[in-house]
Amino acid sequence: MVQIPGQALDLAGANRDGHQLFFANMSFHRHGAPPLSPKQRAPWKLRDQQNLTGTEPIADFGVQMALFDMAPDRQVLAARVRREDNDLTRYCAALVREHAARAGWSKRQRNDVTRSLRILQGLRPTPTSKIRATDVLQLRQYSGNVLSTIDVLAAAGLLIEDRPTRVERYFVAKTNTLPPVMKDQLEVWLEVLTNGSRQAPRQKPRDAKTIIVHILGIEPIIHAWAAAGLHSFAEVTRADITAALDETKARRHIAGNGLKSLFTTLKGRRLIFANPTRGMKASPKATNIPLALDAAVIRGELNSPNPVVALAVALVAFHALTGQQVRELRLTDIRDGHLVVADRLIPLAGPVRTRLAAWLDHRNRTWPGTANPHLLINRRTAPRLLPVSSQFPWSGLTLRPRVLREDRILHEIHATGGDIRRVCDLFGLSVEGAARYLHTLEHTDLTVESKRVPRT
């Protein structure tokens, strides 16, 4: 900057009166350098509010980066909370009332959200900055309302969603002990799976369940390679992959698909020299024989004192609904003693009607003002409009909806003497899916009627 044209740079003279230092990785543009237009930017490289790894500078959001984090003074924060109104509460007041009316919030919950907004106003770095979702999570230490406050901020356009997703948490848990180079390569693969790619090989974003299945399949294999001394996937040969798949029994199919996806992405990004999975045939899907459950265990859960457990088990045990179908059932799907699932109209069995009435009574007594349209709700979803999680109400039970559904279909295939057409129409199965149960007709352990739960 101080060099005279045509002369060499005098470093000693430039530093005689001191040297100007700069913070690294800050936003800096030389004069005369035109900014890139939106078309010139690579949209697949811009994380925006997704913030996949959480390592992007805050300056990307137009917010000054913090030099260091400092815990707020609780006395000062409490004094700010006691104020009647502030900019944030006034801006979100109408949205709070709208959410309260639509979701059936109680007066206490509405006041909790307003109080949480006052706390967040005191925690904001500037009075007009957006609020990160990870900062909202700090409300727990101040007895604030987290989920409903996030909903209000999102509706107001003031939320920066930077919470790690389920896929990211699962990925970190499975890869945190790997060598650094392997971990960096896997992060590139995860980014392509999550956001897709516009460069060769082009790829659309994958579903979160597909990504988790890929990670589940390759996780034991890559840890075995790391334990054997490999530090990069560029060191993996075709023989290593073949040997690893030969040792994999139950997850061979998903492991092969995951490895193909991984090495195809790394080769396309030129992180490895060659794709060792190129030309490899897909492993066949593993199949198993469905087995009957113990009738005493099913009866025990059907008679559970918890009405939501008894209803969920009854819906699967008598009508073979999937766990997802049970979660997504709405109150309007029950009409005149029938259950509407997709294009199927299912007459409800007598035991299911009894448990349905008991659950609706409990639901109305516990959450009389809820506006959640789903049949199954809990304390977390009652003030919102979302379905319950996949673990509700199965967490802590000995039964799982998948094996319970298999037991019901298995009973039906034996009761009808192998009538695939009837089983397909009754449970919405494909012919291939129903044939899996047909193969059990000659199995001697599956013909004992005393192991079945009586159906109505």
C-alpha positions as CSV (number, residue, x, y, z in Angstrom):
1,M,0.0,0.0,0.0
2,V,3.0,2.3,0.5
3,Q,5.1,1.0,-2.4
4,I,6.3,3.7,-4.8
5,P,5.7,2.7,-8.5
6,G,8.9,1.5,-10.1
7,Q,10.8,1.0,-6.8
8,A,11.2,-2.0,-4.6
9,L,9.1,-2.3,-1.4
10,D,10.9,-0.8,1.6
11,L,9.6,-3.1,4.4
12,A,11.8,-1.4,7.1
13,G,10.5,2.0,6.2
14,A,6.9,0.8,6.0
15,N,7.1,-0.7,9.5
16,R,9.2,2.1,11.1
17,D,6.2,3.7,12.8
18,G,4.3,0.5,13.6
19,H,2.4,-2.1,11.6
20,Q,-1.4,-2.2,11.0
21,L,-2.9,-5.5,11.9
22,F,-6.3,-6.9,10.7
23,F,-8.6,-9.5,12.0
24,A,-8.7,-12.6,9.8
25,N,-11.8,-13.8,7.9
26,M,-13.6,-10.5,8.1
27,S,-15.5,-9.0,5.3
28,F,-13.1,-6.9,3.1
29,H,-13.5,-5.6,-0.4
30,R,-10.9,-3.7,-2.3
31,H,-11.9,-0.5,-3.9
32,G,-13.1,-0.9,-7.4
33,A,-13.9,-4.6,-7.1
34,P,-17.5,-5.0,-8.2
35,P,-19.6,-7.4,-6.2
36,L,-20.8,-10.6,-7.7
37,S,-24.3,-10.6,-9.1
38,P,-26.8,-13.3,-7.8
39,K,-26.4,-15.2,-11.1
40,Q,-22.6,-15.3,-10.6
41,R,-22.8,-16.7,-7.1
42,A,-23.0,-20.5,-6.7
43,P,-26.4,-21.0,-5.0
44,W,-25.5,-24.5,-3.9
45,K,-22.5,-23.1,-1.9
46,L,-24.6,-20.5,-0.1
47,R,-25.9,-21.9,3.1
48,D,-28.0,-18.8,4.0
49,Q,-30.1,-19.7,7.0
50,Q,-29.5,-23.5,6.8
51,N,-26.0,-23.1,8.3
52,L,-25.2,-26.8,7.8
53,T,-22.0,-27.0,9.8
54,G,-22.4,-24.0,12.0
55,T,-18.9,-22.7,11.0
56,E,-20.0,-19.9,8.6
57,P,-19.2,-16.4,9.8
58,I,-22.1,-14.4,11.2
59,A,-21.2,-11.6,8.7
60,D,-23.0,-13.7,6.1
61,F,-26.2,-12.7,7.7
62,G,-25.3,-9.0,7.8
63,V,-24.5,-9.1,11.5
64,Q,-21.3,-7.9,13.2
65,M,-19.3,-10.9,14.5
66,A,-18.8,-11.1,18.2
67,L,-15.3,-10.8,19.5
68,F,-16.0,-13.0,22.5
69,D,-19.1,-14.4,24.3
70,M,-20.0,-13.0,27.7
71,A,-22.8,-14.2,30.0
72,P,-25.5,-11.5,30.5
73,D,-25.9,-9.9,33.9
74,R,-29.0,-11.5,35.4
75,Q,-29.9,-8.4,37.4
76,V,-29.8,-6.2,34.4
77,L,-31.7,-8.8,32.4
78,A,-34.4,-9.1,35.1
79,A,-34.8,-5.3,35.1
80,R,-35.4,-5.3,31.3
81,V,-37.9,-8.2,31.6
82,R,-40.0,-6.2,34.1
83,R,-40.6,-3.5,31.5
84,E,-44.1,-3.5,30.1
85,D,-43.1,-3.5,26.5
86,N,-40.1,-3.3,24.2
87,D,-39.5,-3.2,20.5
88,L,-39.6,-7.0,20.1
89,T,-42.8,-7.6,22.1
90,R,-44.6,-4.7,20.3
91,Y,-43.6,-6.0,16.9
92,C,-44.7,-9.6,17.7
93,A,-47.8,-8.8,19.8
94,A,-50.2,-9.4,16.9
95,L,-48.5,-12.7,16.0
96,V,-48.6,-13.9,19.5
97,R,-52.4,-13.3,19.7
98,E,-52.9,-15.0,16.3
99,H,-50.9,-18.1,17.3
100,A,-52.7,-18.2,20.6
101,A,-56.1,-18.2,19.0
102,R,-55.2,-20.7,16.3
103,A,-53.4,-23.2,18.5
104,G,-55.6,-22.8,21.5
105,W,-53.0,-21.4,23.9
106,S,-53.9,-20.8,27.5
107,K,-53.5,-17.4,29.0
108,R,-50.5,-18.7,31.0
109,Q,-48.7,-19.9,27.8
110,R,-49.4,-16.6,26.0
111,N,-47.9,-14.7,28.9
112,D,-44.9,-17.1,28.9
113,V,-44.2,-16.3,25.3
114,T,-44.4,-12.6,25.9
115,R,-42.0,-12.9,28.8
116,S,-39.7,-14.9,26.7
117,L,-39.7,-12.2,24.0
118,R,-38.7,-9.7,26.6
119,I,-35.8,-11.8,27.7
120,L,-34.6,-12.2,24.1
121,Q,-34.7,-8.5,23.6
122,G,-32.2,-8.2,26.4
123,L,-30.1,-10.9,24.9
124,R,-30.0,-9.5,21.4
125,P,-26.6,-8.0,20.4
126,T,-28.3,-5.1,18.8
127,P,-31.9,-3.8,19.1
128,T,-32.7,-4.7,15.4
129,S,-30.7,-7.9,14.8
130,K,-32.3,-11.2,14.0
131,I,-32.3,-13.9,16.7
132,R,-30.7,-17.3,16.3
133,A,-32.6,-20.4,17.3
134,T,-29.6,-21.5,19.4
135,D,-30.0,-18.3,21.4
136,V,-33.7,-19.0,22.0
137,L,-32.6,-22.4,23.5
138,Q,-31.0,-20.4,26.3
139,L,-34.5,-19.5,27.5
140,R,-34.6,-22.8,29.4
141,Q,-32.2,-21.4,32.1
142,Y,-34.6,-18.5,32.5
143,S,-37.7,-20.7,32.6
144,G,-38.8,-19.4,29.2
145,N,-40.9,-21.0,26.5
146,V,-38.7,-22.2,23.7
147,L,-40.8,-24.0,21.1
148,S,-43.7,-21.5,20.9
149,T,-41.3,-18.6,21.0
150,I,-39.5,-20.0,18.0
151,D,-42.8,-20.4,16.1
152,V,-43.6,-16.7,16.7
153,L,-40.1,-15.5,15.7
154,A,-40.2,-17.6,12.5
155,A,-43.6,-16.2,11.6
156,A,-42.3,-12.6,12.2
157,G,-39.3,-13.2,10.0
158,L,-36.8,-12.6,12.9
159,L,-35.5,-16.2,13.3
160,I,-32.1,-17.5,12.0
161,E,-32.5,-21.3,12.0
162,D,-29.1,-22.6,13.1
163,R,-30.1,-25.6,15.2
164,P,-28.4,-28.8,14.1
165,T,-30.8,-31.1,12.3
166,R,-31.5,-34.7,13.3
167,V,-29.2,-35.8,10.4
168,E,-26.4,-33.5,11.5
169,R,-26.6,-34.7,15.1
170,Y,-26.6,-38.4,13.9
171,F,-23.7,-37.7,11.6
172,V,-21.5,-36.1,14.3
173,A,-22.2,-38.9,16.7
174,K,-21.1,-41.5,14.2
175,T,-18.0,-39.7,12.8
176,N,-16.5,-37.7,15.7
177,T,-13.7,-40.3,16.3
178,L,-12.6,-40.7,12.7
179,P,-9.3,-39.3,11.3
180,P,-9.6,-35.6,10.2
181,V,-9.2,-36.3,6.5
182,M,-11.9,-39.0,6.5
183,K,-14.2,-36.7,8.5
184,D,-13.7,-33.8,6.0
185,Q,-14.4,-36.1,3.1
186,L,-17.6,-37.3,4.8
187,E,-18.7,-33.7,5.5
188,V,-18.5,-33.0,1.7
189,W,-20.6,-36.1,1.0
190,L,-23.1,-35.1,3.7
191,E,-23.4,-31.6,2.1
192,V,-24.1,-33.0,-1.3
193,L,-26.7,-35.4,0.1
194,T,-28.4,-32.7,2.0
195,N,-28.3,-29.8,-0.5
196,G,-27.9,-31.6,-3.7
197,S,-25.3,-30.7,-6.4
198,R,-25.3,-28.8,-9.6
199,Q,-21.9,-29.9,-10.7
200,A,-21.2,-33.4,-12.1
201,P,-22.3,-35.8,-10.8
202,R,-25.5,-33.8,-10.5
203,Q,-27.8,-34.9,-7.6
204,K,-31.0,-33.9,-6.0
205,P,-31.2,-33.4,-2.2
206,R,-31.9,-36.7,-0.5
207,D,-34.6,-37.3,2.1
208,A,-33.3,-37.2,5.7
209,K,-34.3,-40.9,6.3
210,T,-32.3,-41.9,3.2
211,I,-29.2,-40.1,4.5
212,I,-29.5,-41.7,7.9
213,V,-29.8,-45.1,6.3
214,H,-26.6,-44.5,4.3
215,I,-24.7,-43.4,7.4
216,L,-26.1,-46.4,9.3
217,G,-24.9,-48.8,6.6
218,I,-21.3,-47.5,6.2
219,E,-20.6,-46.5,9.8
220,P,-19.2,-49.8,11.0
221,I,-17.1,-50.3,7.8
222,I,-15.4,-46.9,7.9
223,H,-14.6,-47.3,11.6
224,A,-13.0,-50.6,10.8
225,W,-10.9,-49.0,8.1
226,A,-9.9,-46.2,10.5
227,A,-8.9,-48.8,13.1
228,A,-6.8,-50.6,10.5
229,G,-4.7,-47.5,9.9
230,L,-6.4,-45.8,6.9
231,H,-6.5,-42.0,7.1
232,S,-8.3,-41.2,3.8
233,F,-10.8,-42.8,1.6
234,A,-8.3,-42.4,-1.2
235,E,-6.4,-45.3,0.3
236,V,-9.5,-47.7,0.0
237,T,-9.3,-50.3,-2.7
238,R,-11.9,-52.4,-4.3
239,A,-10.6,-55.4,-2.4
240,D,-11.2,-53.5,0.9
241,I,-14.8,-52.8,-0.1
242,T,-15.4,-56.4,-1.2
243,A,-14.0,-57.8,2.0
244,A,-16.0,-55.3,4.1
245,L,-19.3,-56.2,2.3
246,D,-18.6,-60.0,2.7
247,E,-18.3,-59.5,6.5
248,T,-21.6,-57.5,6.6
249,K,-24.6,-59.7,6.8
250,A,-27.8,-57.9,7.8
251,R,-27.0,-54.5,6.4
252,R,-25.1,-55.6,3.2
253,H,-27.6,-53.9,0.9
254,I,-27.7,-50.5,2.6
255,A,-24.0,-50.6,3.2
256,G,-23.3,-51.2,-0.5
257,N,-25.6,-48.4,-1.5
258,G,-24.0,-46.0,1.0
259,L,-20.5,-46.8,-0.2
260,K,-21.5,-46.3,-3.8
261,S,-22.9,-42.9,-3.0
262,L,-19.9,-41.9,-0.9
263,F,-17.2,-42.8,-3.4
264,T,-19.2,-41.5,-6.4
265,T,-19.4,-38.1,-4.7
266,L,-15.7,-38.0,-3.6
267,K,-14.6,-38.9,-7.1
268,G,-16.8,-36.2,-8.6
269,R,-15.2,-33.7,-6.2
270,R,-11.7,-35.0,-7.1
271,L,-11.0,-36.0,-3.5
272,I,-10.0,-39.5,-4.5
273,F,-8.1,-40.8,-7.5
274,A,-10.6,-43.5,-8.6
275,N,-14.0,-44.8,-7.7
276,P,-13.5,-48.4,-6.3
277,T,-17.2,-49.1,-6.4
278,R,-17.6,-48.4,-10.1
279,G,-19.2,-51.3,-11.9
280,M,-20.0,-53.2,-8.7
281,K,-23.4,-54.8,-8.7
282,A,-25.9,-53.9,-6.0
283,S,-26.2,-56.4,-3.1
284,P,-29.6,-58.1,-2.9
285,K,-32.0,-57.0,-0.2
286,A,-32.0,-59.0,3.0
287,T,-35.3,-60.7,3.7
288,N,-36.6,-62.4,6.8
289,I,-39.5,-64.6,7.9
290,P,-42.1,-62.7,10.0
291,L,-42.7,-64.4,13.3
292,A,-45.8,-64.4,15.5
293,L,-45.7,-62.4,18.8
294,D,-46.6,-63.7,22.2
295,A,-50.3,-63.1,22.7
296,A,-49.8,-62.3,26.4
297,V,-47.5,-59.4,25.6
298,I,-50.0,-57.9,23.2
299,R,-52.9,-58.3,25.6
300,G,-50.9,-56.6,28.3
301,E,-50.3,-53.5,26.2
302,L,-53.9,-53.5,25.0
303,N,-55.0,-53.3,28.6
304,S,-52.5,-50.6,29.5
305,P,-53.7,-48.0,32.0
306,N,-52.3,-45.3,29.7
307,P,-55.2,-44.6,27.3
308,V,-52.9,-43.4,24.5
309,V,-50.8,-46.6,24.6
310,A,-53.9,-48.8,24.6
311,L,-55.3,-47.0,21.6
312,A,-52.1,-47.0,19.6
313,V,-51.5,-50.7,20.2
314,A,-55.2,-51.5,19.3
315,L,-55.0,-49.6,16.0
316,V,-51.9,-51.5,14.9
317,A,-52.9,-54.9,16.4
318,F,-56.4,-55.0,14.9
319,H,-56.1,-52.9,11.7
320,A,-52.3,-53.2,10.9
321,L,-51.7,-49.4,10.6
322,T,-48.1,-48.3,10.3
323,G,-46.5,-46.1,13.0
324,Q,-46.5,-43.1,10.6
325,Q,-50.2,-43.6,9.9
326,V,-51.0,-43.7,13.6
327,R,-49.1,-40.4,14.1
328,E,-50.7,-38.7,11.2
329,L,-54.3,-39.7,12.1
330,R,-56.6,-36.7,12.5
331,L,-59.8,-36.4,14.4
332,T,-61.7,-35.9,11.1
333,D,-60.4,-39.3,9.9
334,I,-62.9,-41.1,12.3
335,R,-66.4,-41.0,10.8
336,D,-69.4,-43.1,11.8
337,G,-67.4,-45.9,13.4
338,H,-65.0,-46.0,10.4
339,L,-61.4,-45.0,10.0
340,V,-60.3,-43.3,6.8
341,V,-56.7,-44.0,5.9
342,A,-55.7,-42.7,2.4
343,D,-58.3,-44.3,0.1
344,R,-59.3,-47.1,2.5
345,L,-62.4,-47.1,4.7
346,I,-61.8,-49.4,7.7
347,P,-64.6,-50.4,10.0
348,L,-63.3,-50.0,13.5
349,A,-63.3,-53.1,15.7
350,G,-65.2,-53.2,19.0
351,P,-62.0,-53.1,21.2
352,V,-60.6,-50.2,19.2
353,R,-63.8,-48.2,19.7
354,T,-63.7,-48.8,23.4
355,R,-60.1,-47.6,23.7
356,L,-60.8,-44.7,21.3
357,A,-63.6,-43.4,23.5
358,A,-61.4,-43.6,26.6
359,W,-58.6,-41.7,24.9
360,L,-60.9,-39.0,23.6
361,D,-62.2,-38.5,27.1
362,H,-58.7,-38.2,28.5
363,R,-57.7,-35.9,25.7
364,N,-60.6,-33.5,26.3
365,R,-60.0,-33.4,30.0
366,T,-56.3,-32.8,29.8
367,W,-56.2,-30.3,26.9
368,P,-59.7,-28.9,26.6
369,G,-58.6,-25.8,24.6
370,T,-56.2,-27.5,22.2
371,A,-56.6,-26.8,18.5
372,N,-54.3,-29.6,17.3
373,P,-56.2,-31.6,14.7
374,H,-54.3,-34.8,15.2
375,L,-55.8,-37.7,17.1
376,L,-52.7,-38.4,19.2
377,I,-51.2,-35.4,21.1
378,N,-49.0,-34.9,24.1
379,R,-47.8,-32.1,26.3
380,R,-45.4,-30.9,23.7
381,T,-47.7,-30.9,20.7
382,A,-51.0,-29.9,22.4
383,P,-50.2,-26.1,22.1
384,R,-49.0,-26.6,18.5
385,L,-50.4,-28.0,15.3
386,L,-47.8,-30.7,14.7
387,P,-48.0,-34.5,15.0
388,V,-46.3,-36.4,17.8
389,S,-42.8,-37.8,17.3
390,S,-42.1,-41.3,16.0
391,Q,-41.3,-42.4,19.6
392,F,-44.7,-41.5,21.0
393,P,-46.2,-43.5,22.7
394,W,-43.9,-46.5,21.9
395,S,-41.0,-45.3,24.0
396,G,-40.6,-47.7,27.0
397,L,-42.9,-50.4,25.5
398,T,-41.8,-53.9,24.6
399,L,-43.7,-53.7,21.3
400,R,-42.9,-51.8,18.2
401,P,-45.5,-50.9,15.5
402,R,-43.6,-52.7,12.8
403,V,-43.5,-56.1,14.5
404,L,-47.0,-55.7,15.7
405,R,-48.2,-54.9,12.2
406,E,-46.4,-58.0,10.9
407,D,-48.1,-60.2,13.5
408,R,-51.6,-58.9,12.4
409,I,-50.8,-59.5,8.7
410,L,-49.4,-62.9,9.5
411,H,-52.6,-63.9,11.3
412,E,-54.7,-62.8,8.4
413,I,-52.6,-64.7,5.8
414,H,-53.1,-67.9,7.8
415,A,-56.8,-67.2,8.5
416,T,-57.5,-66.8,4.7
417,G,-55.4,-69.7,3.6
418,G,-53.0,-67.5,1.6
419,D,-55.4,-65.2,-0.1
420,I,-53.0,-62.6,-1.3
421,R,-55.7,-60.5,-3.1
422,R,-57.6,-60.1,0.1
423,V,-54.5,-59.3,2.2
424,C,-53.5,-56.6,-0.3
425,D,-56.9,-55.0,-0.3
426,L,-57.2,-55.2,3.4
427,F,-53.8,-53.7,4.4
428,G,-52.8,-51.8,1.3
429,L,-49.8,-54.1,0.5
430,S,-48.2,-54.8,-2.8
431,V,-48.1,-58.3,-4.2
432,E,-44.4,-58.6,-3.4
433,G,-44.9,-57.4,0.1
434,A,-47.8,-59.9,0.7
435,A,-45.8,-62.8,-0.8
436,R,-43.3,-62.4,2.1
437,Y,-46.1,-63.5,4.5
438,L,-47.3,-66.2,2.1
439,H,-44.0,-68.1,2.5
440,T,-44.8,-68.7,6.2
441,L,-47.8,-71.0,5.5
442,E,-45.6,-74.1,5.6
443,H,-43.8,-73.0,8.7
444,T,-44.8,-75.2,11.6
445,D,-44.1,-72.6,14.3
446,L,-46.5,-70.2,12.7
447,T,-49.6,-72.5,12.6
448,V,-50.3,-72.7,16.3
449,E,-53.5,-70.8,16.8
450,S,-53.0,-70.6,20.6
451,K,-50.2,-68.0,20.0
452,R,-52.7,-65.6,18.3
453,V,-54.6,-62.7,19.7
454,P,-58.3,-63.2,19.0
455,R,-59.4,-60.8,16.3
456,T,-62.9,-59.3,15.9
